[in-house]
Amino acid sequence: MTNTMISRLNGVRPRGKFITLEGIDGVGKTTHLQWFCDRLAERAAQQGARVIVTSEPGGTPLGNMLREILLRQEMRCETEALLMFAIRCEHIATLIEPALTRGDWVLSDRFTDSTFAYQGGGHGVSIDKLQVLEKWVQGELQPDCTVLFDLPTKIAYSRRSGARIPDKFERKSDEFFARTRAEYLRRTAQAPERFAIINAVDSIAKVREQLEVILMTI
Ligand code: TYD
């Protein structure tokens, strides 16, 4: 008998599942977010749980205030990394951990892999320092499943060049995004059991087929 079944029999809701979405700007994550969220909610409902959707940088009132500064203000990349973890500290304590403890599932549009990819890979902040912050802020908390939308940087660039005025991150160079993508891929190789990689070059329908397969495993 699984832990989930034992908890149900005891009338206790099992701990919720923590799912994160990742990828460089322009991979099409936003296009699939609502659809994925609806399908995940169906999946969670089968197990008697609800889905709380959140995002980083942000997720709390303080996080949203800091997000505005982060997306607009130039700053040292170490400062940027520290702010990302400060936002995350608040996010985990006030939203993510209470939800998981209640038995809700949490879907976060970006989490710590973004900091390793953008600040670590893209900007060159020491990975060792980021690991110290990760341990400090998260303890043992890690996503149960991380869906990485992967796309060559040139295609991501052409998808990014839409009408909206780009923020500070979206204006970065192709080389920056190549380093960011490389760090994402390096992380997937380090924790293959946690990551599901989506080939985001595919059409919307084909990407959804890939997501359906992942949903069956969550
Ligand atoms: P957002 O508009 O939410 O972008 P997206 O829709 O692509 O998620 O902006 C978030 C930006 O912040 C995005 O460019 C990635 C960046 N970011 C980091 O650099 N480090 C981080 O730790 C996080 C969470 C985001």
Boltz pocket constraint, residues with backbone or C-beta under 6 A from the ligand:
constraints:
  - pocket:
      binder: B
      contacts: [[A, 23], [A, 24], [A, 25], [A, 26], [A, 30], [A, 56], [A, 57], [A, 84], [A, 109], [A, 110], [A, 111], [A, 112], [A, 114], [A, 115], [A, 116], [A, 118], [A, 119], [A, 167], [A, 169], [A, 170]]
      max_distance: 6.0
